[in-house]
Amino acid sequence: MRIIAERTIREYYEKNPKAKIALEDWVATVKRSQWRCFADIKATFNSVDYVGNQHYVFNIKGNDYRMVVVIKFIPQFVLIRFIGTHKEYDKIDCSII
């Protein structure tokens, strides 16, 4: 998979160094993946949730952080829409991301 807006991830862990290793691991895993459906994602990341409209929520670092992404299976890309703590995630309006 190709990650669109990977810079967003780097900028986040530069401000939140405790998330760096977990986010780097997530990036490396995603880049090695060739997902064709939700079951493929779930096989890679058991804690991922589908929240509708091609949006998926990943728990990062034991659910300390959450990342919302859009996944397009045919062109094989992942677009980063949100990264934050679990508390910050609870405050966002998922309908606008």
C-alpha positions in Angstrom: 0.0 0.0 0.0 1.1 3.5 -0.7 0.6 6.1 2.2 -0.6 9.5 1.2 0.3 12.3 3.6 3.0 10.2 5.4 4.5 13.6 6.4 1.5 14.0 8.7 2.7 10.9 10.7 6.2 12.2 11.0 5.0 15.6 12.1 2.8 14.0 14.7 5.5 11.9 16.2 8.0 14.8 16.2 5.6 16.6 18.5 4.7 13.3 20.4 7.9 11.2 20.6 6.2 8.5 22.7 4.2 7.6 19.5 7.2 7.4 17.2 8.1 3.7 17.3 4.5 2.5 17.1 3.8 4.9 14.2 7.0 3.9 12.4 6.0 0.2 12.8 2.5 0.9 11.5 4.0 2.7 8.4 6.4 -0.2 7.7 3.6 -2.8 8.0 1.2 -0.8 5.8 3.9 -0.4 3.1 4.5 -4.1 2.9 0.7 -4.9 2.7 -1.5 -5.4 -0.4 -5.0 -5.2 1.1 -7.9 -6.1 -1.1 -10.7 -6.0 1.5 -11.4 -5.3 5.2 -10.6 -8.9 6.1 -7.1 -8.4 4.8 -6.6 -5.3 7.0 -8.1 -7.2 10.0 -5.6 -10.0 9.5 -2.8 -7.5 9.7 -4.2 -5.2 12.5 -6.8 -7.1 14.6 -7.9 -3.9 16.4 -8.9 -1.9 13.2 -12.5 -0.8 12.9 -14.4 0.2 9.8 -16.4 3.3 10.5 -18.0 3.8 7.1 -17.4 5.7 3.9 -14.0 4.0 3.3 -12.8 5.3 6.7 -10.9 3.0 9.1 -9.7 3.6 12.7 -6.5 2.1 13.9 -5.5 1.8 17.5 -1.8 2.8 17.9 0.5 1.9 20.8 -2.1 -0.2 22.8 -4.9 2.3 22.1 -2.9 5.3 23.4 -3.4 6.9 20.0 -5.9 6.6 17.2 -5.5 7.1 13.5 -8.3 7.6 11.0 -7.5 6.8 7.4 -9.2 6.4 4.1 -8.3 3.2 2.3 -8.8 2.8 -1.5 -8.2 -0.9 -2.3 -8.1 -0.7 -6.1 -5.4 2.0 -6.4 -3.8 0.6 -3.2 -3.4 3.7 -1.1 -4.0 4.9 2.4 -4.8 8.5 3.1 -4.1 9.8 6.6 -7.0 11.9 7.9 -6.4 12.1 11.7 -3.9 11.2 14.3 -4.4 11.9 18.0 -4.8 10.5 21.5 -7.8 8.5 22.3 -9.2 11.5 24.2 -8.7 13.8 21.1 -10.3 11.1 18.9 -13.4 11.1 21.2 -13.9 14.8 20.5 -13.7 14.8 16.7 -16.8 14.7 14.4 -16.1 11.7 12.3 -18.6 12.9 9.7 -16.3 15.7 8.7 -13.1 13.7 8.2 
